[in-house]
């Protein structure tokens, strides 16, 4: 493809406005990311309302900050608020985490459990910010899918898997954090579908080719929503943010290799019956 070098004009009404916000929101902070041309064009079109970077830097060989591949990349600068930029940075984390779960399932579970199929139901999508008509709580009550669904046959789902990722190892944590909105999403999907939900935590690490870096998946742990909620220590405001999170005992999680036993014993059926007797309460 042709090099992507479009720039936002200083005469644009969106100069010094957050690129991801659909309405104008002043954002004089300049954010920088190294991207290949294809990903720069995708980010501009799919997440930044067709607002291109304000500057393109030098070309170099390194890791793209979106697709994670090693190729020719260019430093791109956008006006973006910190909240929206955190979402953008999350795209690079989500892709390897999802790939890590799919690879682990195929390598470790597919042969022993050929009747079970892992289906990705919430793939990573680049989206601009849009204020929804529903509150987060109302939206959670209508959700019917998480990151993955496991089916015994096409159209016969038996449980959900929600995916969380970050640099921390469960074994080294003093507490596991999960946004209240995220826990309510898991609860809402379980209640609406009548199927239990498992939570996988994927530890991510960076591979550097300075000044660029890639993100790769490492160790994984799992728990179910009942066990997680039982091990909640507290609900607190997240530091520096306007949203609350639940704080959980890390002992709620087990290493991913023990999930084989969960599948062998078909404990998801026990969780499903438990859910049918008493729906989960929202946080």
TATA-V933322 format. One line per field, one symbol per residue. burial: I if it has 24 or more other C-alpha atoms within 12 Angstrom, else O. A space follows every 10 residues. Layout:
BEGIN
burial: ???
END
This chain:
BEGIN
burial: OOOIIOIIOO OOOIIIIIII IIOOOOIOOO IIIIIIIIII IIIIOIIIII IIIIIIOOOO OIIIIIIIII IIIIIIIIII IIOIIOIIII IIIIIIIIII IIOIIOOOIO OOIOOIIIII OOOIOIIIIO OOOOOOIOOI IOIIIIIIII IOOOOOIIII IIIIIIIIII OOOOIIIIII IIIIIIIIII IIIIIIIIII IIIIOOOOOO OIIIIIIIII IIIIIIOIIO OIOOOOOOOO OOOOIIIIII IIIIIIOOIO OIIOOOOIOO IIOOIOOOOI OII
END
